[in-house]
Amino acid sequence: MPGDQRRSSPLWLPALLTLIFAGFTLLPRVSANPHLVASFLVAAGFLLAGLCALWWSVVRTGRTLTYEFVPRRVHWVQMIMHSSVYAYWGWYWREVYHELPLIAAQVVFLYVLDMLVCWSRRDKWILGFGQIPIIFSMNLFLWFRDDWFYLQFVMVALIVFGKEFLRWKRDGQSTHIFNPSAFALFLTSLVLIATHTTPITWGTQISSTFNSPPNIYIEIFLLGLVVQGLFSVTLVTLSAAAMLFALNVVYTGSTGMYHFIDFNIHPAVFLGLHLLVTDPATSPRKNFGKAIFGAAYGAGVFILYGWLDNMGAPQFYDKLLFVPVLNLTVRALDRASIALSSWLARRRWVTRGKLRPLQALASWTPQQANFGFMGIWVTLFGYMVLTGFLGGKHPGSDPALWERACEAGHAKGCRVLAQTLDVQCQHNSAGGCFSLGMLLSGGKGLPRDPIGAGRSFKQACDLGFESACSNLVNMVKTDGDAVLLEPCSRGDGRSCFMLGSLYYGGQGVRQSLEYSATLFQQSCTAGFTRGCGQLGESYLFGEGVPKDIIKARQILEKACDGGYGPGCFNVGIMHRKGIETPKNETLAQARFRQGCDQGERTACEALTPATSAARSLQAQ
């Protein structure tokens, strides 16, 4: 009896981890946002319910649960490689470091759910490091914003259930079909594209900030060499990169234009070549299959980029949508590889003629062949870097190239010019926003788009481009406030914010603080952080709504967590001065640091109490 009790004791492990998971709600990063706290508590309740159901099943059936610690090298090596990417990337985009507690929470959630699902189906669970690189890999491509963070746990659940229930036989052993993180990213991406809800994620920012660290290609390449040397997956990455290189060259040579706007191979795509398609468990094991698998991924990214562009969907999904489809082909590719090897072995003209090198290659051990492929990959990568194909200034990033194509009557030139200017506008280039507004309002080479033009002029105006301000006011006068109201009514938070700003200042419309506050509320509800910030300040100063300091603080905390630096500053001042909340210098410093990391100068100054008077809150 004592022995049986001892063997059933593993249930204490998911119980402890569930308690630790719930404890994340005590961290300032989580406790500052009520929606985030609710996401954690609901997820913890889900785990607790699963644990109770498992306990009851064990007691009722008398089963004995066990676990075994199996630290596989592939898992802890991948964990170290991923951690290195996070460390380097986060140094240049500090939001990565800000997200680390939430990533750690996902790891704990995955461990508990994996235990519960496994023990519900069999008696033995394998403990190792495999869950960590799965979560690390997923979070290198997509996070949900704090108000929608429960969906991040849904993604983790998709990983567990996909890995546990979607399986097949390979080489006589049962194994999961899909790369776990790629499977969750694939399904989530489809839903986000179909529902036009990408703004509730950090997906666009994650993709765009991967080009911030200098020499990011070299870092990913060097880390990839370690994995390739240990696990013989070089040919997949090599084939994918070679295919993208060839397609770029052919496309530019045949059309005179560039398929990708700002990079020949985007850094995030280059990361995908090393992470998403090189999982040894879900990729081919034979060289012919690996070559086809990698080449197909490169071609898929190339095609999907164009398709997403035509659909008007965010193009960063290009690297996320094709992996599960390829995972379904791995058994067929391995069979084809074996058949090809047998066929070549029977051909006399292979063994006696010019193709004798193929026979010699076939006689190499897998490790020897992999080192050969690594040599080719090093050569190709070096060539791409030295020629500027990777890491150099991409000609397509210069709007003048597409402007000339547009003026010459190329429809794609005009479309890509608009996209190029839009990229600049997203990176807060006032000139890019203004030029985009002029292009969309003029209707030359593109259908006239007063709504898009209005948004571009408003952003340029916010960035200090005076001509854009007057152009926006004129557009609202001539085309009406529908220029911004129509997309606002469809849930476009940015348009609601811009129209609210016009009504707040009485620009082109009659001033109405009440209506501006309503529009800021709509903007915030749609997930646009600056809208939340302006709504919070409306409650803070009683502009268009009754003055409510407590409500203002709650809204500004949400804005701060979403990346609105002034909101962090205001909340920090409230904590420091004890405005409708107990004085707490620790929380104040945390908010100032958060705002400073987001580029808010006054928050940086407020980190030193003596300079906190740099900006008056005027809240009392």
C-alpha positions as CSV (number, residue, x, y, z in Angstrom):
1,M,0.0,0.0,0.0
2,P,2.7,2.5,0.8
3,G,4.4,1.7,-2.4
4,D,1.2,2.3,-4.4
5,Q,0.6,5.6,-2.7
6,R,4.2,6.6,-3.5
7,R,3.7,5.8,-7.2
8,S,0.5,7.8,-7.4
9,S,2.1,10.9,-5.9
10,P,3.0,12.6,-9.3
11,L,-0.4,14.4,-9.0
12,W,1.3,16.8,-6.6
13,L,3.4,18.1,-9.5
14,P,0.5,19.5,-11.7
15,A,-1.1,20.8,-8.4
16,L,2.1,22.7,-7.5
17,L,2.6,24.0,-11.0
18,T,-1.1,25.2,-11.1
19,L,-0.5,27.1,-7.9
20,I,2.6,28.6,-9.3
21,F,0.7,29.5,-12.5
22,A,-2.0,31.3,-10.5
23,G,0.8,33.1,-8.6
24,F,1.7,34.9,-11.7
25,T,-1.3,37.2,-11.0
26,L,0.7,38.7,-8.2
27,L,3.4,40.0,-10.5
28,P,3.1,43.8,-11.3
29,R,3.2,42.9,-15.0
30,V,0.0,40.9,-14.6
31,S,-1.8,42.6,-11.7
32,A,-1.8,46.0,-13.4
33,N,-4.3,44.8,-16.0
34,P,-7.7,43.4,-14.9
35,H,-8.2,41.6,-18.2
36,L,-4.8,39.9,-17.9
37,V,-5.6,38.8,-14.3
38,A,-8.9,37.4,-15.5
39,S,-7.1,35.5,-18.3
40,F,-4.8,33.9,-15.8
41,L,-7.5,33.0,-13.3
42,V,-9.7,31.5,-15.9
43,A,-6.8,29.4,-17.3
44,A,-5.9,28.4,-13.7
45,G,-9.5,27.3,-13.1
46,F,-9.4,25.3,-16.3
47,L,-6.2,23.5,-15.1
48,L,-7.7,22.9,-11.7
49,A,-10.9,21.4,-13.1
50,G,-8.8,19.1,-15.3
51,L,-6.7,18.1,-12.3
52,C,-9.8,17.3,-10.2
53,A,-11.2,15.2,-13.0
54,L,-7.9,13.3,-13.4
55,W,-7.7,12.7,-9.6
56,W,-11.3,11.4,-9.5
57,S,-10.5,9.1,-12.5
58,V,-7.4,7.7,-10.7
59,V,-9.2,7.1,-7.4
60,R,-12.1,5.5,-9.2
61,T,-10.1,3.1,-11.4
62,G,-7.1,2.5,-9.1
63,R,-4.6,3.5,-11.8
64,T,-1.0,4.2,-10.9
65,L,0.5,7.2,-12.5
66,T,4.2,7.6,-13.1
67,Y,6.6,9.9,-14.9
68,E,10.2,9.6,-16.2
69,F,12.7,12.3,-16.7
70,V,14.2,12.1,-20.2
71,P,16.3,15.2,-21.1
72,R,16.7,15.0,-24.9
73,R,19.6,16.9,-26.4
74,V,17.5,18.3,-29.2
75,H,15.2,20.0,-26.7
76,W,17.7,21.7,-24.5
77,V,19.9,22.8,-27.4
78,Q,16.9,24.4,-29.1
79,M,16.0,26.1,-25.8
80,I,19.5,27.7,-25.6
81,M,19.3,28.8,-29.2
82,H,15.9,30.4,-28.8
83,S,17.0,32.1,-25.6
84,S,19.9,33.6,-27.5
85,V,17.5,35.0,-30.1
86,Y,15.3,36.5,-27.4
87,A,18.3,38.1,-25.6
88,Y,19.6,39.8,-28.8
89,W,16.3,40.8,-30.2
90,G,15.1,42.2,-26.8
91,W,18.1,44.3,-26.4
92,Y,16.9,46.4,-29.4
93,W,13.2,46.1,-28.7
94,R,12.6,46.1,-24.9
95,E,9.0,45.0,-25.2
96,V,10.5,41.5,-25.6
97,Y,11.9,41.6,-22.0
98,H,8.6,43.1,-20.8
99,E,6.8,40.0,-22.2
100,L,9.1,37.4,-20.6
101,P,7.0,36.8,-17.5
102,L,4.0,36.0,-19.8
103,I,6.2,33.6,-21.8
104,A,7.3,31.9,-18.6
105,A,3.6,31.5,-17.6
106,Q,2.8,29.8,-20.9
107,V,5.6,27.3,-20.3
108,V,4.1,26.4,-16.9
109,F,0.6,26.2,-18.4
110,L,1.9,23.9,-21.1
111,Y,3.6,21.6,-18.7
112,V,0.5,21.2,-16.6
113,L,-1.9,20.7,-19.5
114,D,0.5,18.3,-21.1
115,M,0.6,16.2,-17.9
116,L,-3.2,16.2,-17.5
117,V,-3.9,15.2,-21.1
118,C,-1.2,12.5,-21.1
119,W,-2.2,11.0,-17.8
120,S,-5.8,11.0,-18.9
121,R,-4.9,8.6,-21.7
122,R,-2.0,6.6,-20.3
123,D,-0.2,6.0,-17.1
124,K,3.3,7.3,-17.9
125,W,4.3,10.9,-18.7
126,I,7.7,11.9,-20.0
127,L,9.3,14.9,-18.2
128,G,11.9,16.8,-20.2
129,F,12.7,20.2,-21.7
130,G,10.6,19.8,-24.9
131,Q,7.8,22.1,-23.8
132,I,10.1,25.1,-23.4
133,P,11.4,25.4,-27.0
134,I,7.8,24.9,-28.3
135,I,6.6,28.0,-26.3
136,F,9.7,29.9,-27.2
137,S,9.3,29.1,-30.9
138,M,5.6,30.2,-30.9
139,N,6.3,33.5,-29.1
140,L,9.0,34.4,-31.6
141,F,6.2,35.0,-34.2
142,L,2.9,35.9,-32.4
143,W,1.7,37.3,-29.1
144,F,-1.8,38.5,-28.2
145,R,-2.2,41.9,-26.5
146,D,-2.9,41.9,-22.8
147,D,-6.7,42.4,-23.1
148,W,-6.9,39.3,-25.4
149,F,-4.2,37.3,-23.7
150,Y,-6.6,34.4,-22.9
151,L,-6.2,33.5,-26.6
152,Q,-2.5,32.9,-26.0
153,F,-3.5,30.1,-23.6
154,V,-5.9,28.8,-26.3
155,M,-2.9,28.6,-28.6
156,V,-1.0,26.6,-26.0
157,A,-4.0,24.2,-25.7
158,L,-4.0,23.8,-29.5
159,I,-0.3,22.7,-29.2
160,V,-1.2,20.0,-26.6
161,F,-4.3,18.6,-28.2
162,G,-2.7,18.7,-31.7
163,K,0.4,16.9,-30.5
164,E,-1.6,14.3,-28.5
165,F,-4.5,13.5,-30.9
166,L,-3.2,14.2,-34.4
167,R,-0.7,11.3,-34.8
168,W,0.4,8.7,-37.3
169,K,3.0,5.9,-37.7
170,R,6.5,6.7,-38.9
171,D,9.0,4.0,-39.1
172,G,6.8,1.8,-37.0
173,Q,6.4,4.4,-34.2
174,S,3.5,6.6,-33.3
175,T,4.5,10.3,-33.5
176,H,2.7,13.7,-33.9
177,I,2.0,14.8,-37.4
178,F,2.5,18.6,-37.1
179,N,5.2,20.8,-35.7
180,P,3.4,21.8,-32.4
181,S,4.1,25.5,-32.5
182,A,3.6,25.8,-36.2
183,F,0.2,24.0,-35.9
184,A,-1.1,26.5,-33.3
185,L,0.3,29.4,-35.3
186,F,-1.3,28.1,-38.5
187,L,-4.8,27.8,-37.0
188,T,-4.6,31.1,-35.2
189,S,-3.4,32.9,-38.3
190,L,-6.3,31.6,-40.4
191,V,-8.8,32.9,-37.8
192,L,-7.1,36.3,-37.5
193,I,-7.0,36.7,-41.3
194,A,-10.6,35.7,-41.7
195,T,-11.9,37.9,-39.0
196,H,-9.6,40.9,-39.7
197,T,-8.5,41.0,-36.1
198,T,-4.7,41.1,-36.4
199,P,-4.6,44.4,-34.4
200,I,-5.4,42.4,-31.2
201,T,-1.9,40.8,-31.6
202,W,1.6,42.1,-31.6
203,G,2.2,40.2,-34.9
204,T,3.0,43.2,-37.1
205,Q,5.4,44.7,-34.5
206,I,7.1,41.4,-33.8
207,S,7.8,40.9,-37.5
208,S,8.9,44.5,-38.1
209,T,11.2,44.7,-35.1
210,F,13.3,41.7,-36.1
211,N,15.1,44.0,-38.5
212,S,16.1,46.3,-35.6
213,P,19.2,44.4,-34.3
214,P,22.2,44.9,-36.5
215,N,23.6,41.7,-38.0
216,I,20.5,39.7,-37.1
217,Y,21.0,37.4,-40.1
218,I,24.5,36.5,-38.9
219,E,23.2,35.7,-35.4
220,I,20.5,33.5,-36.7
221,F,22.9,31.8,-39.1
222,L,25.5,31.1,-36.5
223,L,22.9,29.7,-34.0
224,G,21.4,27.6,-36.8
225,L,24.8,26.1,-37.6
226,V,24.9,24.6,-34.1
227,V,21.5,22.9,-34.6
228,Q,22.3,21.8,-38.1
229,G,25.6,20.3,-37.1
230,L,24.0,18.3,-34.3
231,F,20.7,17.2,-35.9
232,S,21.4,17.0,-39.6
233,V,18.7,19.4,-40.8
234,T,20.9,21.6,-42.9
235,L,19.4,20.6,-46.2
236,V,16.0,21.8,-45.3
237,T,17.2,25.4,-44.5
238,L,19.6,25.3,-47.5
239,S,16.9,24.3,-49.9
240,A,14.4,26.9,-48.6
241,A,16.9,29.8,-48.8
242,A,18.1,28.7,-52.2
243,M,14.5,28.6,-53.5
244,L,13.8,32.1,-52.2
245,F,17.1,33.3,-53.7
246,A,16.3,31.8,-57.1
247,L,12.7,33.1,-57.1
248,N,13.7,36.6,-56.2
249,V,16.3,36.7,-59.0
250,V,13.9,35.2,-61.6
251,Y,11.1,37.6,-60.7
252,T,13.2,40.7,-60.8
253,G,14.9,39.6,-64.0
254,S,11.5,39.0,-65.7
255,T,9.5,41.9,-64.4
256,G,12.1,44.6,-63.6
257,M,10.5,45.0,-60.2
258,Y,10.9,43.3,-56.8
259,H,8.5,40.8,-55.2
260,F,9.3,41.8,-51.6
261,I,9.3,45.5,-50.7
262,D,12.0,45.9,-48.0
263,F,13.9,42.6,-47.8
264,N,14.8,39.8,-50.2
265,I,14.4,37.4,-47.3
266,H,12.8,39.1,-44.3
267,P,14.7,38.4,-41.0
268,A,11.5,36.8,-39.5
269,V,11.3,34.6,-42.6
270,F,15.0,33.7,-42.2
271,L,14.2,32.8,-38.6
272,G,11.4,30.6,-39.9
273,L,13.8,28.7,-42.2
274,H,15.7,27.7,-39.1
275,L,12.9,27.0,-36.7
276,L,9.5,26.2,-38.2
277,V,10.6,23.6,-40.9
278,T,13.6,22.0,-39.2
279,D,11.9,20.0,-36.4
280,P,13.4,16.5,-36.9
281,A,10.1,14.9,-35.7
282,T,7.9,16.5,-38.4
283,S,10.3,16.9,-41.3
284,P,11.6,14.3,-43.8
285,R,14.5,12.0,-42.8
286,K,15.9,11.3,-46.2
287,N,17.9,13.8,-48.2
288,F,15.7,13.9,-51.3
289,G,12.7,14.6,-49.1
290,K,14.5,17.3,-47.1
291,A,15.5,19.1,-50.3
292,I,11.9,19.0,-51.6
293,F,10.5,19.9,-48.2
294,G,12.7,23.0,-47.8
295,A,12.3,24.1,-51.4
296,A,8.5,23.9,-51.1
297,Y,8.6,26.0,-48.0
298,G,10.6,28.7,-49.7
299,A,8.2,28.7,-52.7
300,G,5.2,28.7,-50.4
301,V,6.5,31.8,-48.6
302,F,7.1,33.5,-51.9
303,I,3.6,32.7,-53.2
304,L,1.8,33.4,-49.9
305,Y,3.4,36.9,-49.7
306,G,1.8,37.8,-53.0
307,W,-1.5,36.2,-52.2
308,L,-1.7,38.0,-48.8
309,D,-0.8,41.3,-50.6
310,N,-3.7,40.8,-53.1
311,M,-6.1,39.9,-50.2
312,G,-5.1,43.0,-48.3
313,A,-4.0,40.9,-45.3
314,P,-0.8,41.4,-43.3
315,Q,2.0,39.8,-45.1
316,F,3.9,38.6,-42.0
317,Y,1.6,35.5,-42.1
318,D,3.5,34.3,-45.2
319,K,5.9,32.2,-43.1
320,L,3.2,30.7,-40.8
321,L,0.6,29.3,-43.2
322,F,2.5,26.6,-45.1
323,V,4.3,24.5,-42.5
324,P,1.4,22.2,-41.4
325,V,0.6,21.5,-45.1
326,L,4.2,20.4,-45.6
327,N,4.1,18.3,-42.5
328,L,1.4,16.2,-44.1
329,T,3.8,15.3,-47.0
330,V,6.8,13.9,-45.0
331,R,5.9,10.2,-45.1
332,A,5.3,10.5,-48.9
333,L,8.6,12.3,-49.3
334,D,10.5,9.7,-47.4
335,R,8.9,6.9,-49.5
336,A,9.8,8.8,-52.6
337,S,13.4,9.2,-51.4
338,I,13.7,5.5,-50.8
339,A,12.2,4.7,-54.2
340,L,14.5,7.1,-55.9
341,S,17.6,5.6,-54.2
342,S,16.5,2.1,-55.2
343,W,15.9,3.2,-58.8
344,L,19.3,4.9,-59.0
345,A,21.0,1.8,-57.5
346,R,19.6,-0.4,-60.3
347,R,20.7,1.9,-63.2
348,R,24.0,0.9,-64.7
349,W,24.5,4.3,-66.3
350,V,24.6,5.7,-62.8
351,T,27.3,3.3,-61.5
352,R,29.4,3.3,-64.7
353,G,28.6,6.7,-66.4
354,K,28.7,10.3,-65.7
355,L,26.4,10.1,-62.7
356,R,28.8,8.0,-60.7
357,P,29.2,10.8,-58.1
358,L,25.6,10.2,-57.1
359,Q,26.6,6.7,-56.1
360,A,29.5,8.0,-54.1
361,L,27.2,10.6,-52.4
362,A,24.7,7.8,-51.5
363,S,27.5,5.9,-49.8
364,W,28.2,8.8,-47.4
365,T,26.9,8.5,-43.8
366,P,24.1,10.9,-42.9
367,Q,26.6,12.9,-40.8
368,Q,29.1,13.2,-43.7
369,A,26.4,14.3,-46.1
370,N,25.1,16.9,-43.6
371,F,28.6,18.4,-43.2
372,G,28.8,18.6,-47.0
373,F,25.5,20.4,-47.1
374,M,26.7,22.7,-44.3
375,G,29.6,23.7,-46.5
376,I,27.3,24.6,-49.4
377,W,25.0,26.5,-47.0
378,V,28.0,28.5,-45.6
379,T,29.0,29.3,-49.1
380,L,25.5,30.4,-50.2
381,F,25.0,32.5,-47.1
382,G,28.4,34.2,-47.5
383,Y,27.6,35.0,-51.1
384,M,24.1,36.5,-50.2
385,V,25.7,38.6,-47.5
386,L,28.6,39.8,-49.5
387,T,26.4,40.8,-52.5
388,G,24.0,42.6,-50.2
389,F,21.1,40.2,-51.0
390,L,20.9,39.7,-47.2
391,G,21.5,42.5,-44.8
392,G,22.1,45.2,-47.5
393,K,19.8,48.1,-48.4
394,H,17.0,46.6,-50.5
395,P,16.4,48.7,-53.6
396,G,12.7,48.1,-53.2
397,S,12.8,50.1,-49.9
398,D,13.4,53.3,-52.0
399,P,10.0,54.8,-52.9
400,A,11.6,56.5,-55.9
401,L,11.9,53.1,-57.6
402,W,8.2,52.4,-57.3
403,E,7.3,56.0,-58.1
404,R,9.1,55.8,-61.4
405,A,7.3,52.5,-62.1
406,C,4.0,54.0,-61.2
407,E,4.5,57.1,-63.4
408,A,5.4,54.7,-66.2
409,G,2.0,53.2,-65.9
410,H,2.8,49.9,-64.0
411,A,-0.2,49.1,-61.8
412,K,2.0,47.1,-59.5
413,G,4.4,50.0,-59.2
414,C,1.6,52.2,-57.9
415,R,0.4,49.5,-55.5
416,V,3.9,48.8,-54.2
417,L,4.6,52.5,-53.9
418,A,1.6,52.8,-51.7
419,Q,2.8,49.8,-49.6
420,T,6.3,51.2,-49.4
421,L,5.0,54.5,-48.2
422,D,2.7,52.7,-45.8
423,V,5.7,50.9,-44.3
424,Q,7.4,54.2,-43.8
425,C,4.3,55.7,-42.3
426,Q,4.0,52.8,-39.8
427,H,7.6,53.7,-38.8
428,N,6.4,57.3,-38.1
429,S,7.9,58.9,-41.2
430,A,5.8,62.1,-41.6
431,G,7.0,62.5,-45.2
432,G,6.0,58.9,-46.0
433,C,2.5,59.4,-44.5
434,F,2.0,62.6,-46.4
435,S,3.1,61.1,-49.7
436,L,0.8,58.2,-49.2
437,G,-2.1,60.5,-48.5
438,M,-1.3,62.4,-51.7
439,L,-1.1,59.2,-53.7
440,L,-4.4,57.9,-52.4
441,S,-6.3,61.1,-52.6
442,G,-5.2,61.9,-56.2
443,G,-6.4,58.6,-57.7
444,K,-3.4,58.4,-60.1
445,G,-2.5,54.8,-60.9
446,L,-4.8,53.7,-58.0
447,P,-8.5,54.0,-57.3
448,R,-9.1,57.1,-55.3
449,D,-9.3,56.2,-51.6
450,P,-10.3,59.2,-49.5
451,I,-10.6,57.0,-46.4
452,G,-7.0,55.8,-46.6
453,A,-5.8,59.3,-47.6
454,G,-7.5,60.8,-44.6
455,R,-5.8,58.3,-42.2
456,S,-2.4,59.0,-43.8
457,F,-2.8,62.8,-43.6
458,K,-3.9,62.5,-40.0
459,Q,-0.9,60.5,-39.0
460,A,1.5,62.9,-40.9
461,C,-0.3,65.8,-39.1
462,D,0.3,64.1,-35.7
463,L,4.0,63.8,-36.6
464,G,4.3,67.5,-37.2
465,F,3.8,67.8,-41.0
466,E,1.8,71.0,-41.3
467,S,0.7,70.6,-44.9
468,A,-0.9,67.2,-44.0
469,C,-3.0,68.9,-41.3
470,S,-4.5,71.3,-43.8
471,N,-5.0,68.6,-46.4
472,L,-6.9,66.5,-43.8
473,V,-9.1,69.4,-42.8
474,N,-9.9,70.1,-46.5
475,M,-10.7,66.4,-47.1
476,V,-13.1,66.3,-44.2
477,K,-14.7,69.5,-45.5
478,T,-15.1,68.2,-49.0
479,D,-15.7,64.5,-48.4
480,G,-17.3,64.8,-44.9
481,D,-16.3,63.1,-41.7
482,A,-17.2,59.8,-43.4
483,V,-13.6,59.8,-44.5
484,L,-12.8,58.5,-41.1
485,L,-16.2,57.6,-39.7
486,E,-16.9,54.8,-42.2
487,P,-13.8,52.7,-41.2
488,C,-14.3,53.7,-37.6
489,S,-17.8,52.1,-37.7
490,R,-16.2,48.9,-39.1
491,G,-14.0,48.6,-36.0
492,D,-10.9,50.5,-37.2
493,G,-9.6,51.9,-34.0
494,R,-7.1,54.2,-35.6
495,S,-9.8,55.9,-37.7
496,C,-11.9,56.4,-34.6
497,F,-9.0,58.0,-32.8
498,M,-8.2,60.3,-35.7
499,L,-11.8,61.5,-36.0
500,G,-12.0,61.9,-32.3
501,S,-8.8,64.1,-32.4
502,L,-10.5,66.3,-35.1
503,Y,-13.6,66.8,-33.0
504,Y,-11.5,67.4,-29.9
505,G,-9.6,70.2,-31.6
506,G,-12.4,71.4,-33.9
507,Q,-10.4,70.9,-37.1
508,G,-12.6,70.7,-40.2
509,V,-15.7,69.9,-37.9
510,R,-17.5,71.7,-35.1
511,Q,-15.7,71.0,-31.8
512,S,-17.4,68.5,-29.5
513,L,-15.5,67.1,-26.5
514,E,-18.4,64.8,-25.8
515,Y,-18.4,63.2,-29.3
516,S,-14.5,63.1,-29.2
517,A,-14.7,61.1,-26.0
518,T,-17.2,58.7,-27.5
519,L,-14.9,58.2,-30.5
520,F,-11.9,57.6,-28.2
521,Q,-14.0,55.0,-26.4
522,Q,-14.7,53.2,-29.7
523,S,-11.0,53.4,-30.6
524,C,-10.0,51.9,-27.3
525,T,-12.7,49.1,-27.6
526,A,-11.3,48.3,-31.0
527,G,-7.8,47.8,-29.5
528,F,-6.1,51.0,-30.6
529,T,-3.8,51.9,-27.7
530,R,-3.6,55.6,-28.3
531,G,-7.4,55.7,-28.2
532,C,-7.3,54.2,-24.7
533,G,-4.7,56.8,-23.8
534,Q,-6.8,59.7,-25.0
535,L,-9.9,58.3,-23.3
536,G,-8.1,57.9,-20.0
537,E,-6.9,61.5,-20.3
538,S,-10.5,62.6,-21.0
539,Y,-11.6,61.1,-17.7
540,L,-8.5,62.4,-16.0
541,F,-9.3,66.0,-16.9
542,G,-13.1,65.8,-17.3
543,E,-13.1,66.6,-21.0
544,G,-16.4,65.4,-22.6
545,V,-17.0,63.0,-19.7
546,P,-17.4,63.4,-16.0
547,K,-14.1,63.6,-14.2
548,D,-13.3,60.2,-12.8
549,I,-9.7,59.6,-11.5
550,I,-10.2,56.0,-10.7
551,K,-11.6,55.1,-14.1
552,A,-8.9,57.2,-15.7
553,R,-6.2,55.2,-13.9
554,Q,-7.7,51.9,-15.0
555,I,-7.9,53.0,-18.6
556,L,-4.4,54.5,-18.6
557,E,-3.0,51.3,-17.1
558,K,-4.5,49.4,-20.1
559,A,-3.0,52.0,-22.5
560,C,0.4,51.7,-20.8
561,D,0.4,47.9,-21.1
562,G,-0.5,48.4,-24.7
563,G,2.6,50.6,-25.4
564,Y,1.2,54.1,-24.8
565,G,4.1,55.8,-22.9
566,P,2.3,58.9,-21.7
567,G,-0.2,56.6,-20.0
568,C,2.6,54.9,-18.1
569,F,3.8,58.3,-17.0
570,N,0.4,59.4,-15.7
571,V,-0.2,56.2,-13.8
572,G,3.3,56.4,-12.3
573,I,2.5,59.9,-11.0
574,M,-0.7,58.7,-9.5
575,H,1.1,56.0,-7.6
576,R,3.9,58.4,-6.6
577,K,1.5,61.1,-5.3
578,G,-1.2,58.8,-4.0
579,I,-3.9,60.2,-6.2
580,E,-7.0,58.0,-5.6
581,T,-4.6,55.2,-4.8
582,P,-2.2,54.5,-1.9
583,K,1.3,56.0,-2.4
584,N,3.6,53.3,-3.8
585,E,7.0,54.4,-5.2
586,T,7.8,50.8,-6.3
587,L,4.7,50.7,-8.6
588,A,5.5,54.3,-9.7
589,Q,9.0,53.3,-10.7
590,A,7.8,50.2,-12.5
591,R,5.4,52.4,-14.6
592,F,8.0,55.0,-15.3
593,R,10.4,52.4,-16.4
594,Q,7.8,50.9,-18.7
595,G,7.0,54.3,-20.2
596,C,10.7,55.1,-20.6
597,D,11.2,51.8,-22.5
598,Q,8.4,52.9,-24.8
599,G,10.2,56.1,-25.6
600,E,8.3,58.5,-23.3
601,R,10.9,61.2,-22.3
602,T,9.0,62.5,-19.3
603,A,8.7,58.9,-17.9
604,C,12.5,58.6,-18.2
605,E,13.0,61.9,-16.3
606,A,10.5,60.8,-13.6
607,L,12.6,57.8,-12.8
608,T,14.5,60.3,-10.7
609,P,12.0,61.7,-8.1
610,A,13.6,65.1,-8.1
611,T,12.7,65.6,-11.8
612,S,9.2,64.2,-11.5
613,A,7.9,67.8,-11.8
614,A,8.9,67.8,-15.5
615,R,5.3,67.3,-16.3
616,S,2.3,68.2,-14.2
617,L,-0.5,65.7,-14.0
618,Q,-3.1,68.4,-13.0
619,A,-5.3,65.6,-11.8
620,Q,-6.4,67.1,-8.5
